[in-house]
Amino acid sequence: MTSGGLRRDAGVAELVERARDGQARAVARLISLVEDASPRLREVAAALAPHTGHATIIGLTGSPGVGKSTSTSALVRAYRAQGKRVGVLAVDPSSPFSGGALLGDRIRMQDHATDPGVFIRSMSTRGHLGGLSWATPQALRVLDGTGFDVILIETVGVGQAEVEIASTADTTLVLLAPGMGDGIQAAKAGILEIADVFVVNKADRDGADNVVRDLRNMLGLGGRHSDAGAWRPAIVKTVAEKEQGVEDVIAAIDAHREWMGAKGVLHERRLARASAEIVALSIATLRERMGDVEGHASVRALSEKVVAGTTDPYLAADALVAELGADLGS
């Protein structure tokens, strides 16, 4: 028996029940099953399905150094003051040796470590270039299904590839800070399009008003935010280290959620998220069933024909797919 009364051999039903009762160890065990791609994941998903769809999912992204972790911590404190249960997924760079997260939750947001209403988990990208872990959607499902009211996803901060967060969160916060140099340039490169709320952090520094002005000017240049009836991102100044402006950020998040509900956007975003998850799992299943495609006996023969010029890569691929389909159907 482990501490907290959770057996090491606890089944999925027991883990889900204890996680929904607020036991952090059970939540952690469920997310470990996700990260380990456990055969029990199907059972986990089935047990959680009736309880999902209630959490508010908020993504935080931006260049390194803008204060994402500090802002996340300030938001956690503010939501806890509202009595909400908060989950945090801090997606970190991967160690090149172990594949694990280089920045662990042991050094993040220590003020919340003993709060039973807060669950913090560092997740490794494991080489995934989009800024999120491949397991993030399933981990979100665990937190949603185990009763967390708000889920914050803090991403790596890898530039343009970070736009992946927009398809994962209900509301995306893009953080910038004065004096960063590349803040507005990064927004020009594509981050501008994904923001639902702009947060200009470290606003007590010189140049904060200039960042706000530049953002307003850029929003006036066009893009999806200028379409008729579209959401126009709020621009909020904060000093997260002093917890200044955090309530304004939450007000902007609430306003965006209300707008999404009125326009049917929230439902569409969640449909898109479910669709992407289904497709990803289907592709993973097909790859598993096909096995090592590169090692398939026909690949070399088809490659010889492509090199000899007697066929082209598209026809060769069609032939391989047909053969693989026949193998899977047999």
C-alpha positions in Angstrom: 0.0 0.0 0.0 1.4 3.4 -0.9 1.0 6.6 1.1 -2.5 8.0 0.8 -4.0 4.5 0.7 -3.4 3.9 -3.0 -2.3 0.4 -3.9 0.5 0.0 -6.4 -1.6 -2.5 -8.3 -4.7 -0.4 -8.3 -7.0 -0.9 -11.3 -8.1 1.9 -13.6 -11.6 2.2 -12.0 -10.0 2.7 -8.6 -7.4 5.2 -10.0 -10.2 7.3 -11.6 -12.3 7.2 -8.5 -9.5 8.3 -6.3 -8.3 11.0 -8.8 -11.9 12.4 -8.9 -11.8 12.5 -5.1 -8.8 14.8 -5.3 -6.0 12.4 -4.7 -2.9 13.8 -6.5 -1.1 10.5 -6.5 -3.9 8.8 -8.5 -3.9 11.7 -11.0 -0.2 11.3 -11.4 -0.5 7.6 -12.0 -3.1 8.1 -14.7 -0.9 10.6 -16.5 2.0 8.2 -16.2 -0.1 5.6 -18.0 -0.5 8.2 -20.8 3.2 9.0 -21.1 4.1 5.3 -21.0 1.5 4.5 -23.7 0.1 1.9 -21.4 -2.1 -0.9 -22.8 -4.6 0.3 -20.2 -5.1 3.6 -21.9 -8.3 2.4 -23.6 -9.7 1.5 -20.3 -8.7 4.9 -18.9 -10.3 6.8 -21.8 -13.5 4.8 -21.4 -13.7 5.5 -17.7 -13.1 9.2 -18.1 -15.3 9.9 -21.1 -18.5 10.6 -19.2 -16.8 13.2 -17.0 -15.0 15.2 -19.6 -15.8 18.5 -21.3 -16.1 20.8 -18.3 -12.7 22.2 -17.8 -11.5 25.6 -19.1 -8.3 25.0 -21.0 -5.8 27.9 -21.2 -2.6 27.9 -23.1 0.3 30.2 -22.3 3.0 30.7 -24.9 5.7 33.2 -25.8 9.4 33.6 -26.2 11.7 32.4 -23.4 12.2 35.0 -20.7 8.8 36.7 -20.9 7.7 35.2 -17.6 5.4 32.3 -18.6 6.1 30.3 -15.4 5.6 33.3 -13.1 2.4 34.2 -15.0 1.2 30.6 -14.7 1.8 30.6 -10.9 0.0 34.0 -10.5 -3.0 32.6 -12.5 -3.0 29.4 -10.3 -3.2 31.6 -7.2 -6.0 33.7 -8.6 -8.1 30.8 -9.7 -7.6 29.0 -6.4 -8.8 32.2 -4.6 -12.1 31.6 -6.6 -12.2 28.1 -5.2 -11.4 26.4 -8.5 -9.4 23.2 -8.8 -6.4 23.9 -11.1 -4.2 21.6 -13.1 -1.0 22.6 -14.8 0.9 20.9 -17.6 4.3 22.4 -18.0 5.7 21.2 -21.3 9.5 21.3 -21.2 12.4 20.5 -23.5 13.5 16.9 -23.6 16.8 15.6 -22.1 18.9 14.3 -25.0 19.9 11.4 -22.7 16.8 10.2 -20.9 14.0 11.8 -22.9 12.6 13.3 -19.7 11.8 16.9 -19.0 14.8 19.1 -18.3 12.8 21.5 -16.2 10.9 19.6 -13.5 7.9 20.6 -11.5 10.2 20.4 -8.4 11.6 23.8 -9.4 8.4 25.3 -10.6 5.7 27.1 -8.7 6.8 25.8 -5.3 4.2 28.0 -3.5 1.5 25.6 -4.8 3.3 22.3 -4.0 1.3 21.6 -0.8 -2.1 22.8 -2.1 -4.4 19.8 -2.6 -6.4 21.8 -5.1 -3.5 22.2 -7.5 -1.8 19.5 -9.6 1.4 20.4 -11.5 3.0 18.0 -14.0 6.1 18.6 -16.2 5.9 16.8 -19.5 8.7 16.3 -21.9 8.3 17.2 -25.6 10.3 14.0 -26.4 11.5 15.6 -29.6 8.1 16.8 -30.7 8.7 20.1 -32.6 5.3 21.7 -32.1 6.1 22.9 -28.6 3.8 20.4 -27.0 4.3 16.8 -25.9 2.6 14.1 -28.0 0.8 13.0 -24.9 -0.6 16.4 -24.1 -4.1 15.8 -25.5 -4.5 12.6 -23.4 -3.1 14.3 -20.3 -5.6 17.1 -20.8 -8.4 14.5 -20.9 -7.1 13.0 -17.6 -7.2 16.3 -15.9 -10.6 17.3 -17.4 -12.1 13.9 -16.5 -10.8 13.9 -12.9 -12.6 17.2 -12.1 -10.2 20.1 -12.6 -12.0 23.3 -13.3 -9.1 25.1 -15.0 -6.2 23.5 -16.9 -3.2 25.7 -17.7 -0.7 24.5 -20.4 2.6 26.3 -20.3 4.6 25.5 -23.4 8.3 25.3 -24.2 8.7 28.6 -26.1 10.1 27.5 -29.4 9.0 30.3 -31.7 6.7 29.8 -34.7 6.2 26.1 -34.1 4.4 27.1 -30.9 1.2 27.8 -32.9 0.2 24.2 -32.1 -1.1 25.5 -28.7 -3.9 27.2 -30.5 -5.5 23.9 -31.5 -5.2 22.5 -28.0 -6.4 25.3 -25.7 -9.8 27.0 -25.5 -8.1 30.3 -25.0 -4.5 31.1 -25.9 -2.5 33.7 -24.0 0.5 35.1 -25.9 3.0 36.7 -23.5 5.4 39.4 -24.5 7.7 41.7 -22.5 9.4 45.0 -23.1 13.1 44.8 -23.9 13.0 41.3 -25.3 13.9 42.5 -28.8 12.3 39.7 -30.7 8.8 39.9 -29.1 7.0 41.8 -31.8 9.1 40.1 -34.5 7.9 36.7 -33.2 4.3 38.0 -33.4 4.9 39.1 -36.9 6.1 35.6 -37.8 2.8 34.0 -36.9 2.1 34.1 -33.2 -0.1 37.2 -33.7 -2.7 35.0 -35.4 -3.0 32.5 -32.5 -3.5 35.0 -29.7 -6.9 35.3 -28.0 -5.4 37.5 -25.3 -2.1 39.4 -25.4 -0.3 39.7 -22.1 2.4 42.3 -21.9 4.3 41.1 -18.8 6.9 43.0 -16.9 4.9 46.1 -17.6 6.8 48.1 -14.9 9.8 48.2 -17.3 10.4 50.9 -19.8 8.9 50.2 -23.2 5.8 48.4 -22.0 3.5 51.1 -23.5 5.5 50.8 -26.8 4.8 47.0 -26.9 1.1 47.7 -26.4 1.0 50.3 -29.1 2.8 48.1 -31.5 0.3 45.3 -30.9 -2.6 47.6 -31.4 -1.1 48.8 -34.7 -0.5 45.2 -35.8 -4.0 44.1 -35.0 -5.2 47.0 -37.2 -3.3 45.6 -40.2 -5.7 42.7 -40.8 -5.7 39.0 -40.3 -8.4 36.7 -38.9 -9.1 39.1 -36.0 -10.3 41.8 -38.5 -13.1 39.6 -40.0 -16.7 40.7 -39.3 -17.9 39.4 -36.0 -14.4 38.0 -35.1 -12.9 38.1 -31.6 -10.5 41.0 -31.2 -7.8 40.0 -28.7 -7.6 42.0 -25.5 -4.2 43.5 -24.6 -3.5 43.3 -20.9 -0.5 44.6 -19.0 0.8 42.6 -16.0 3.6 42.4 -13.6 3.2 38.7 -12.8 6.0 38.7 -10.2 3.9 41.2 -8.1 0.6 39.6 -9.2 -0.5 42.9 -10.8 -3.0 42.8 -13.6 -3.8 39.1 -13.1 -7.4 39.7 -12.5 -7.6 41.7 -15.8 -6.2 38.6 -17.6 -8.8 36.4 -16.0 -11.5 38.9 -17.0 -10.3 38.8 -20.6 -10.3 35.0 -20.5 -13.9 35.0 -19.2 -14.9 37.5 -21.9 -13.4 35.3 -24.6 -15.1 32.2 -23.3 -18.4 34.0 -23.2 -17.9 35.2 -26.8 -17.0 31.6 -27.9 -20.1 30.2 -26.2 -22.4 32.8 -27.9 -20.9 32.2 -31.3 -20.6 28.4 -31.1 -16.8 28.7 -31.4 -16.1 26.8 -28.2 -18.0 23.7 -29.5 -16.2 23.9 -32.9 -12.8 24.2 -31.2 -13.5 21.1 -29.2 -14.8 19.2 -32.2 -11.6 20.1 -34.0 -9.6 18.9 -31.0 -11.5 15.6 -30.8 -11.1 15.1 -34.5 -7.3 15.7 -34.4 -7.0 13.2 -31.5 -9.1 10.6 -33.3 -7.0 10.9 -36.5 -3.7 10.8 -34.5 -4.8 7.7 -32.6 -6.0 6.1 -35.9 -2.7 6.7 -37.6 -0.8 5.4 -34.6 -2.9 2.2 -34.7 -2.3 1.8 -38.5 1.5 2.2 -38.0 1.5 -0.3 -35.3 -0.5 -2.8 -37.4 1.7 -2.2 -40.5 4.9 -2.7 -38.5 8.3 -1.7 -40.0 7.2 -0.4 -43.4 10.8 0.4 -44.5 11.7 -3.2 -43.8 8.9 -4.6 -45.9 10.0 -7.0 -48.5 8.5 -5.1 -51.4 10.2 -1.8 -50.6 13.6 -2.7 -52.0 12.1 -4.1 -55.2 10.0 -1.0 -55.7 13.0 1.2 -54.9 15.0 -0.6 -57.6 12.3 0.2 -60.1 12.2 3.9 -59.1 16.0 4.1 -59.5 15.9 2.3 -62.9 13.2 4.7 -64.0 10.7 2.0 -64.8 8.2 3.5 -62.3 7.9 6.6 -60.3 7.7 7.1 -56.5 3.9 7.7 -56.6 3.1 4.5 -58.4 5.5 2.7 -56.2 3.8 4.1 -53.1 0.4 3.1 -54.5 1.7 -0.5 -55.0 3.1 -0.6 -51.4 -0.1 0.7 -49.9 -2.1 -1.8 -51.9 0.1 -4.7 -50.7 0.0 -3.4 -47.1 -3.7 -3.2 -47.3 -4.0 -6.7 -48.5 -1.7 -7.9 -45.7 -3.8 -6.1 -43.1 -7.0 -7.5 -44.5 -5.7 -11.1 -44.4 
